[in-house]
């Protein structure tokens, strides 16, 4: 039988279920965890609008001394189509001290840590201070409609009284320090997808030199997006992150990071002092962002199109920024031409909550890795935390892995050769166990 107190065989089996979304094959993985939780004596429920893609809500009794704590995870993984893997993506093999496979980082590794830490408490006969609710959902990679979205719409009563929640960290990582950084995500940006439709002069493509063609307007638009930026805004979460990061950095980087805290936004990202990935991250959490991702024109090679549309992946900062704020900034960057249509507005995250529980997470990491730096961070992406936060739960993204300083395993999310060190997963399971025992 599988040792359910060891996260590694759990992770290997979860990878082998091939819970790829789309189309959505999360059912076997969710039921696998359900069986483990049921055998552990948890109160389990399978809920969903699609019986083949259920949500698990398992409640593990605590001592009644603290509010319930939510651990939430998603069972779906993204496809591997078109990727060249060194080792098979759905076999969960251990090679060179790593578990290889789709979902090892995002986020089956975290789910295995959670399940094994709960199983370890059961084996020890220990009860956490409050009930622990484990929610395992499908569909996070495609919008969460049948996953956490369904739970928070249709069964919010299951989360009554929950004060805090822990989920994935959205790939938050910084590698610019000589010491390990342990991200604790306290805020997320949210999606704001828009479509711009622009019209211009069309005609026969054998003629050249017309002014005001849609293609010339498209070129100017893409140039403005490539060369320009939306304004900077120092949110409270970013200010605290920059302050703590600067205090741990050496000069001249420390000074440049302190300058970024200027609320007037006059400082520039120190691309010259940072790894490119870190600089891009800071650039992305210092402002609302926009990227052109899809361009549509009529498919006729000998015709100058009279119209084109561009889809924008916009991301809005946490802390009260609205779609209209974003639209205003976008218009200032791209100009007034064309019709701008809102395609999707993501769920806003409430302001970050520091204090007791955040400090408990940070203390767990300091005790386990005194040389490391627990750091409050923002993820430029979004996770299911946005949905549970809408129920009044203070949510944190935490994947407590002990990785070499400067390593960037999170960059393998959604990419080929996703893998995670065996020791890092076991370390993470130990930290969840520590937190469950310390939680008050």
C-alpha positions in Angstrom: 0.0 0.0 0.0 1.0 3.6 -0.6 2.5 5.4 2.5 0.1 8.3 2.6 2.3 10.2 5.1 5.0 10.4 2.4 4.1 13.0 -0.2 6.3 11.5 -2.9 4.2 8.4 -3.9 1.1 10.6 -3.6 2.6 13.0 -6.1 3.7 10.3 -8.5 0.2 8.8 -8.5 -1.5 12.2 -9.0 0.7 12.9 -12.0 -0.2 9.5 -13.6 -4.0 10.4 -13.5 -3.4 12.8 -16.4 -5.8 15.5 -15.2 -5.3 17.6 -18.3 -7.6 20.6 -18.7 -8.9 21.1 -21.3 -10.8 18.8 -21.7 -10.9 18.2 -18.0 -10.0 14.7 -16.6 -9.6 15.6 -12.9 -12.2 13.1 -11.5 -9.8 10.2 -10.9 -7.3 12.4 -8.9 -10.1 14.1 -6.9 -11.6 10.7 -6.0 -8.1 9.3 -5.1 -7.7 12.1 -2.5 -11.3 11.5 -1.4 -10.6 7.9 -0.6 -7.6 8.9 1.4 -9.5 11.5 3.4 -12.4 9.1 3.9 -10.1 6.4 5.3 -8.7 9.0 7.6 -12.1 9.7 9.1 -12.7 13.0 7.5 -16.2 14.2 6.7 -16.1 14.2 2.9 -18.4 15.6 0.2 -18.1 15.4 -3.6 -19.9 18.3 -5.2 -20.2 19.7 -8.6 -22.2 20.7 -11.7 -20.4 18.0 -13.7 -20.3 14.5 -12.0 -17.2 13.7 -14.0 -15.4 16.7 -12.6 -16.3 16.9 -8.9 -15.0 19.1 -6.1 -13.9 17.5 -2.9 -14.6 19.2 0.4 -13.1 17.2 3.3 -13.4 18.4 6.9 -10.9 17.1 9.4 -12.0 17.8 13.0 -9.8 20.0 15.2 -9.8 20.7 18.9 -12.3 23.6 18.7 -9.8 26.1 19.9 -9.4 28.1 16.6 -11.5 29.0 13.6 -11.5 26.5 10.7 -8.5 26.7 8.3 -8.8 26.1 4.6 -6.3 24.3 2.4 -7.3 24.6 -1.2 -5.8 23.0 -4.3 -6.6 22.3 -7.9 -6.3 18.9 -9.5 -6.2 19.9 -13.1 -3.0 20.4 -15.1 -2.3 22.1 -18.5 -1.6 20.2 -21.7 1.8 19.1 -23.0 0.9 19.4 -26.7 3.8 20.5 -28.8 6.3 20.3 -26.0 9.5 18.3 -26.1 10.1 16.6 -22.8 13.3 14.9 -21.7 11.3 12.3 -19.7 7.6 11.3 -20.1 5.3 13.9 -18.6 2.7 11.6 -17.1 4.7 8.8 -15.5 5.8 10.6 -12.4 9.3 9.0 -12.5 12.0 9.8 -10.0 15.1 10.7 -12.0 18.2 12.4 -10.5 16.4 13.2 -7.3 13.4 14.8 -8.9 9.8 13.8 -9.5 9.2 14.5 -13.2 5.8 15.3 -14.7 3.1 17.7 -15.6 1.8 19.2 -12.4 4.8 18.5 -10.2 5.0 22.3 -9.5 1.5 23.4 -10.6 0.1 22.2 -8.3 0.0 18.5 -7.6 3.2 18.8 -5.5 1.4 21.2 -3.1 -1.6 19.0 -3.0 0.6 16.0 -2.1 2.2 18.1 0.7 -1.2 19.0 2.1 -2.6 15.5 2.0 0.4 13.9 3.5 0.6 16.4 6.3 -3.0 15.7 7.3 -2.3 12.0 7.2 0.7 12.5 9.4 -1.4 14.3 12.0 -3.9 11.4 11.9 -1.1 8.8 12.4 0.3 10.8 15.3 -3.1 11.1 16.9 -2.7 14.9 16.9 -5.5 17.4 16.4 -5.0 20.9 15.0 -6.5 23.8 17.0 -9.3 24.2 14.6 -11.0 22.1 11.9 -9.1 21.9 8.7 -11.0 22.0 5.4 -9.3 20.5 2.4 -10.9 21.7 -0.9 -9.7 20.0 -4.1 -11.2 21.4 -7.3 -11.1 20.9 -11.0 -10.9 23.6 -13.7 -8.5 26.2 -12.2 -6.5 26.3 -15.4 -9.6 27.2 -17.4 -11.4 29.7 -15.3 -12.6 27.7 -12.3 -16.3 27.8 -13.3 -16.9 24.1 -12.4 -14.3 24.1 -9.7 -13.8 26.7 -6.9 -16.2 29.0 -8.7 -19.0 26.4 -8.3 -18.1 25.8 -4.6 -18.1 29.5 -3.7 -21.3 30.2 -5.6 -23.4 27.1 -4.6 -21.9 25.9 -1.3 -20.5 28.9 0.5 -22.0 27.7 3.8 -19.3 24.9 3.9 -16.8 27.7 4.5 -18.6 29.5 7.2 -16.3 30.7 10.0 -13.1 30.0 8.0 -10.6 32.8 8.8 -7.6 31.9 6.7 -6.8 29.9 3.6 -3.7 28.6 1.9 -3.3 27.7 -1.7 -0.8 27.9 -4.5 1.6 30.8 -4.9 0.9 31.5 -8.6 4.6 30.9 -9.5 5.9 33.9 -7.4 9.7 33.7 -7.3 12.6 36.0 -6.9 16.2 34.9 -7.4 18.2 38.1 -7.0 19.5 37.5 -3.5 22.3 35.3 -2.4 20.0 33.8 0.3 16.8 31.7 -0.3 13.6 33.6 -0.7 10.4 31.9 0.6 7.4 33.6 -1.1 4.2 34.1 0.9 1.7 35.5 -1.6 -0.6 38.1 0.0 -2.2 39.6 -3.1 -3.0 38.8 -6.7 -3.6 40.8 -9.8 -6.8 40.1 -11.6 -7.7 39.6 -15.3 -9.2 42.3 -17.4 -9.4 41.0 -21.0 -10.4 43.5 -23.7 -10.8 43.6 -27.4 -10.0 46.6 -29.6 -11.5 46.9 -33.0 -10.0 49.4 -35.4 -11.1 50.4 -38.9 -8.9 51.9 -41.6 -8.6 52.3 -45.4 -8.9 49.0 -47.3 -8.5 48.0 -50.9 -6.6 45.9 -53.4 -3.3 44.7 -52.0 -1.5 45.3 -55.3 -1.5 49.0 -54.5 1.0 50.4 -52.1 1.4 53.8 -50.3 -2.2 54.4 -49.1 -2.3 56.4 -45.8 -4.5 55.4 -42.9 -4.7 51.7 -43.7 -5.7 49.3 -40.9 -2.3 47.6 -41.1 -0.5 50.9 -40.5 -2.7 51.5 -37.5 -2.0 48.0 -36.2 1.7 48.5 -36.5 1.5 51.7 -34.6 -0.6 50.1 -31.9 1.8 47.2 -31.4 4.7 49.6 -31.3 3.0 51.7 -28.6 2.5 48.5 -26.5 6.0 47.3 -27.0 7.7 50.7 -26.2 5.3 52.1 -23.6 4.1 51.2 -20.2 1.0 52.0 -18.1 1.7 54.2 -15.0 3.3 52.8 -11.9 1.4 52.4 -8.6 3.0 51.4 -5.3 0.3 49.3 -3.5 0.6 48.6 0.2 1.6 44.9 -0.5 4.2 46.0 -3.0 5.6 48.6 -0.6 6.1 46.1 2.1 7.6 43.6 -0.3 10.1 46.2 -1.6 11.0 47.3 1.9 11.8 43.8 3.1 13.6 42.9 -0.1 15.7 46.0 0.0 16.7 45.3 3.6 18.0 41.9 2.6 19.8 43.1 -0.5 23.3 44.5 -0.9 24.1 47.9 -2.4 23.6 49.2 -5.1 20.6 47.0 -5.6 19.2 47.8 -2.1 19.1 51.5 -2.9 17.5 51.0 -6.3 14.8 48.8 -4.7 14.1 51.5 -2.1 13.7 54.1 -4.8 10.9 52.0 -6.4 8.8 52.7 -3.2 8.5 56.3 -4.4 4.7 56.9 -4.6 5.2 59.3 -7.5 6.6 56.4 -9.6 9.6 58.2 -10.9 12.1 55.4 -10.3 12.8 52.8 -13.0 13.2 49.0 -12.7 16.9 48.1 -12.2 17.1 45.8 -15.2 20.9 46.3 -15.1 21.2 44.8 -11.5 18.6 42.1 -11.6 18.2 38.7 -13.4 15.8 39.4 -16.3 13.1 37.3 -14.8 13.1 39.2 -11.6 13.1 42.5 -13.4 10.1 41.4 -15.5 8.3 40.3 -12.3 8.8 43.7 -10.6 7.8 45.5 -13.8 4.6 43.5 -13.8 3.5 44.1 -10.1 4.4 47.8 -10.2 1.6 48.6 -12.6 -1.5 47.5 -14.4 -0.2 45.6 -17.4 -1.5 44.9 -21.0 -0.2 42.5 -23.7 -1.6 42.0 -27.2 -2.2 38.2 -27.5 -4.5 37.7 -30.5 -4.8 39.6 -33.8 -7.7 39.0 -36.2 -8.1 40.2 -39.8 -9.9 38.9 -42.8 -7.9 36.0 -44.3 -7.6 37.2 -47.9 -4.0 37.6 -49.0 -4.7 40.0 -51.9 -6.9 42.4 -49.9 -5.9 45.2 -47.6 -8.2 44.6 -44.6 -10.5 47.5 -43.6 -10.7 46.2 -40.1 -8.7 44.4 -37.5 -9.2 43.4 -33.9 -6.7 42.8 -31.1 -7.3 40.9 -27.9 -5.6 42.3 -24.8 -4.6 40.3 -21.7 -4.8 43.0 -19.1 -4.0 42.5 -15.4 -5.3 44.9 -12.8 -3.4 45.6 -9.5 -5.0 44.6 -6.2 -6.2 47.3 -3.9 -9.3 49.0 -5.4 -8.3 49.5 -9.0 -11.3 49.2 -11.3 -11.9 48.3 -14.9 -12.6 51.9 -15.7 -9.2 52.9 -14.2 -7.6 50.3 -16.4 -9.5 51.5 -19.5 -8.5 55.1 -18.9 -4.8 54.2 -18.6 -5.0 51.9 -21.6 -6.5 54.7 -23.7 -3.8 57.1 -22.7 -1.2 54.6 -24.0 -2.8 53.5 -27.3 -4.9 56.6 -28.2 -8.6 57.1 -28.9 -8.9 55.2 -32.2 -11.2 52.1 -32.2 -13.9 50.5 -30.1 -12.8 48.9 -26.9 -14.9 46.0 -25.5 -14.6 44.3 -22.2 -14.3 40.5 -22.6 -13.7 39.3 -19.0 -13.3 40.9 -15.6 -11.6 38.8 -13.0 -12.7 38.7 -9.3 -11.0 41.4 -7.2 -8.9 40.4 -4.2 -9.5 42.3 -1.0 -6.5 44.2 0.6 -3.8 41.9 2.0 -4.0 40.8 5.7 -0.8 40.8 7.7 -0.5 40.1 11.4 -1.0 36.9 13.3 -1.5 34.1 10.7 0.9 35.6 8.2 3.5 35.8 11.0 2.9 32.2 11.9 3.6 31.1 8.3 6.8 33.3 8.3 7.9 31.9 11.6 7.5 28.3 10.4 9.9 29.2 7.5 12.4 31.0 9.7 12.6 28.1 12.1 13.1 25.6 9.3 15.5 27.8 7.3 17.1 30.5 9.5 19.2 31.8 6.5 16.1 32.1 4.3 13.9 35.2 3.8 10.1 34.8 4.1 8.9 37.5 1.8 5.3 38.8 1.2 4.8 38.9 -2.5 2.2 39.7 -5.2 1.5 37.3 -8.0 0.9 38.9 -11.4 -1.4 35.9 -12.2 -4.5 34.8 -10.4 -5.5 31.6 -8.6 -8.5 30.2 -6.9 -7.7 32.3 -3.9 -9.6 35.2 -5.5 -12.8 33.1 -5.2 -12.3 32.0 -1.6 -11.2 35.6 -0.6 -14.7 36.7 -1.9 -16.1 34.7 1.1 -14.2 36.9 3.5 -11.3 34.4 3.9 -7.8 35.9 4.2 -5.9 33.9 1.6 -2.2 33.2 1.2 -0.2 31.5 -1.5 2.4 29.3 0.1 4.5 26.5 -1.4 7.2 25.9 1.3 10.0 24.2 -0.7 13.7 24.2 0.3 15.3 25.0 -3.0 18.9 26.2 -3.8 19.2 30.0 -3.6 18.6 31.5 -7.0 16.9 28.4 -8.5 13.8 29.0 -10.6 11.9 25.7 -10.6 8.6 27.6 -10.8 9.5 28.7 -14.3 8.7 25.2 -15.4 5.0 25.8 -14.7 3.2 25.1 -18.0 6.5 24.4 -19.7 8.3 21.2 -20.8 10.4 19.3 -18.2 8.3 20.3 -15.2 9.9 18.7 -12.2 10.4 19.2 -8.5 13.2 17.9 -6.1 12.1 15.0 -3.9 13.7 16.6 -0.9 11.9 19.9 -1.5 8.5 18.2 -1.5 9.2 16.4 1.7 10.4 19.6 3.3 7.2 21.3 2.2 5.0 18.5 3.7 6.9 18.9 7.0 6.2 22.7 7.0 2.5 22.1 6.5 2.6 19.7 9.4 4.4 22.3 11.5 1.9 25.0 10.6 -1.1 22.8 11.4 0.3 22.1 14.8 1.1 25.7 15.5 -2.1 27.2 14.1 -4.1 29.1 16.7 
